[in-house]
Structures are given as structure tokens and as C-alpha cells.
């Protein structure tokens, strides 16, 4: 069972890494400048318990840590969770907060903050290279499937949104 670092971010003066691997290694570790401690995965601090195979994306937003979970080779694992410094809450996936059905996606491959909203990019299951936007309370699909003059993914070669970034006040995928 291989385990590797899939994502890294700084939040509130601490370093966080997200791990992934071949079997149930979707853990989050925190480094406070002196020592490492596991703070997510395995049900710690009300987090996910196995199933998801990787913490594939991380971002800091409003002093909270957001992570995207999933596994490229299977569906029903694409979820977004938030850590407030003491506990985890799932905010996306499984149709929570008007979000996607996790069975339609394999992985949340990228997260970004733009115009004080959270954006999530998805992976290759069912050719769903889509982008969803979270305004702090609910999700809306804003990219893929020809939405907002974007790309069409059905039967095409668009399989995943590997990265999202902001440049010159625009969001790029």
C-alpha cells in the first residue's frame, strides 16, 4: 500500500499536507513548526472514515482549511470538507448544500478561491470535467456541460480539471 503527498497548503500559520494512496490513506497532517499531527481522515475530529483514497486538493479560505477528496478510478468519492481548527464538516458532495451527486465524479482534483467564493474542479469519471462554485452556503455548477459558454464534456476529451488558479483577476482552469 503506497502512500504519498497529494496536496499542500498553509492555513493560519500552519502547514498542512494531504495524503493519498492505494487503500484508504486519505489523511491530513498538520505541522505547527515543531511537530506533525494527523488531524483528518480515519474519522479523526469528525472527518471522513476511509473510502476516499486521496486528499487531492487543499485551499485556505476565511481562516479555514478546505479539502477535496476522491479517487480517479472510481466514482462516489468526490467530496469537499472544511476544517475549522477543531473539527471537520462535509460541505460538498452527496447533494449536500445543492452540490453534485458524488456518484457522478471520481475526485475533486482542484480547489481555488476567487471573488470570495470557493471553486472545485473535478476528475475523469464519466468525462465530467466540471467546475462548481460555493458561495458559503450552496453550490452551483459554473463550468462544463456548455454552462456559461464553457466546454462540452459529454463524449469529448475533457476528463479532468487538474488545476484552478487566479491570474489578472480571472479564474483559469
C-alpha positions in Angstrom: 0.0 0.0 0.0 1.7 3.2 -1.2 1.1 6.5 0.5 2.2 9.9 -0.9 1.7 13.6 -0.5 -1.1 14.8 -2.9 -1.6 18.3 -1.7 -0.1 21.0 0.5 -1.3 24.4 1.8 -0.6 26.9 4.6 -3.5 28.0 6.7 -3.5 30.1 9.8 0.3 29.9 10.2 0.4 26.1 10.0 1.5 23.8 7.2 -1.0 21.0 6.0 -0.4 18.1 3.8 -3.0 15.8 2.2 -2.1 12.2 1.6 -3.3 9.6 -0.8 -2.6 6.0 -1.7 -3.8 2.7 -2.8 -6.1 1.9 0.1 -7.9 4.3 2.5 -4.9 6.7 3.1 -6.8 9.9 2.7 -5.2 11.6 5.7 -4.5 15.3 6.6 -1.5 16.2 8.7 -0.7 19.5 10.4 2.8 20.9 11.1 2.9 23.7 13.7 6.6 24.5 13.2 7.7 21.9 15.7 5.8 18.7 15.3 3.4 16.8 13.0 0.0 15.5 14.0 -2.8 13.8 12.0 -5.9 15.9 12.1 -8.1 14.4 9.4 -9.0 11.0 8.0 -9.7 7.8 9.9 -12.7 9.6 11.5 -10.5 11.9 13.4 -12.1 15.2 14.5 -15.4 14.1 12.9 -13.7 13.6 9.5 -14.3 11.0 6.8 -13.6 7.4 7.6 -11.8 5.5 4.9 -13.4 5.1 1.5 -11.8 8.2 -0.1 -8.4 7.3 -1.5 -6.7 10.7 -1.6 -6.8 14.3 -0.3 -6.3 15.5 -3.8 -6.8 19.3 -3.3 -6.5 21.8 -0.5 -7.1 25.5 -0.1 -7.2 28.1 2.7 -10.3 30.3 2.7 -11.7 32.6 5.5 -9.2 31.1 8.0 -10.5 27.6 7.4 -8.9 24.6 5.6 -10.9 23.1 2.7 -10.0 19.7 1.2 -11.2 17.9 -1.9 -11.3 14.1 -1.7 -11.6 11.4 -4.2 -10.2 8.6 -6.3 -9.7 8.8 -10.0 -10.5 5.2 -10.8 -13.9 5.0 -9.1 -17.0 7.2 -8.5 -18.8 8.2 -5.4 -15.8 9.7 -3.6 -15.8 13.3 -4.7 -16.4 15.3 -1.6 -15.4 18.7 -0.1 -14.8 19.1 3.6 -13.9 22.1 5.8 -11.8 22.1 9.0 -12.3 25.0 11.4 -9.3 24.2 13.6 -11.0 21.7 15.8 -13.5 19.6 13.7 -14.4 18.7 10.1 -17.7 19.2 8.3 -18.7 17.9 4.9 -20.0 20.8 2.7 -20.0 19.3 -0.8 -20.8 16.0 -2.5 -23.7 13.6 -1.8 -26.0 16.5 -2.9 -25.3 18.4 0.3 -25.9 22.2 0.0 -27.3 21.8 -3.6 -24.0 20.1 -4.6 -23.2 17.3 -7.0 -24.1 13.6 -6.6 -20.8 12.1 -5.6 -21.6 9.1 -7.8 -21.1 11.3 -10.9 -17.5 12.2 -10.1 -14.3 10.4 -9.2 -12.4 13.1 -7.5 -12.2 16.8 -6.5 -8.9 17.5 -8.3 -8.6 21.2 -7.7 -9.8 23.9 -5.3 -9.4 27.7 -5.6 -10.8 30.9 -4.1 -11.9 33.6 -6.5 -14.0 36.7 -5.7 -14.6 35.3 -2.2 -16.1 32.1 -3.5 -14.7 28.6 -3.4 -14.3 26.7 -6.7 -13.9 22.9 -7.2 -12.7 21.2 -10.3 -13.5 17.5 -11.0 -11.9 14.4 -12.5 -12.4 11.9 -15.2 -15.2 9.6 -14.2 -17.9 9.8 -16.9 -15.9 12.5 -18.6 -17.1 15.1 -16.1 -14.5 17.9 -16.3 -16.8 20.3 -14.5 -16.4 23.2 -12.2 -18.6 24.0 -9.2 -18.9 27.3 -7.2 -19.6 27.5 -3.5 -20.8 30.9 -2.1 -20.5 29.8 1.6 -23.9 28.2 1.8 -24.7 26.5 -1.5 -23.1 25.1 -4.7 -23.8 25.9 -8.3 -22.2 24.3 -11.4 -20.5 27.1 -13.4 -18.3 25.2 -15.9 -18.5 22.2 -18.2 -21.6 20.9 -20.0 -21.7 24.1 -22.1 -22.7 26.1 -19.0 -21.6 29.8 -19.2 -20.2 29.2 -22.8 -17.8 26.6 -21.4 -16.7 23.3 -22.9 -19.0 20.4 -23.6 -17.8 17.2 -21.8 -20.2 14.6 -22.9 -18.3 12.2 -25.2 -15.4 14.6 -25.5 -11.8 14.5 -24.5 -12.3 16.7 -21.4 -11.8 14.4 -18.5 -10.5 16.5 -15.6 -9.8 19.9 -14.2 -6.3 19.3 -12.7 -5.7 22.9 -11.5 -7.5 26.1 -10.9 -5.7 29.4 -10.4 -6.4 33.2 -10.3 -4.4 35.4 -12.6 -5.1 39.1 -13.6 -8.3 38.9 -11.6 -9.6 36.0 -13.7 -10.1 32.3 -12.8 -8.3 29.9 -15.0 -8.9 26.1 -15.3 
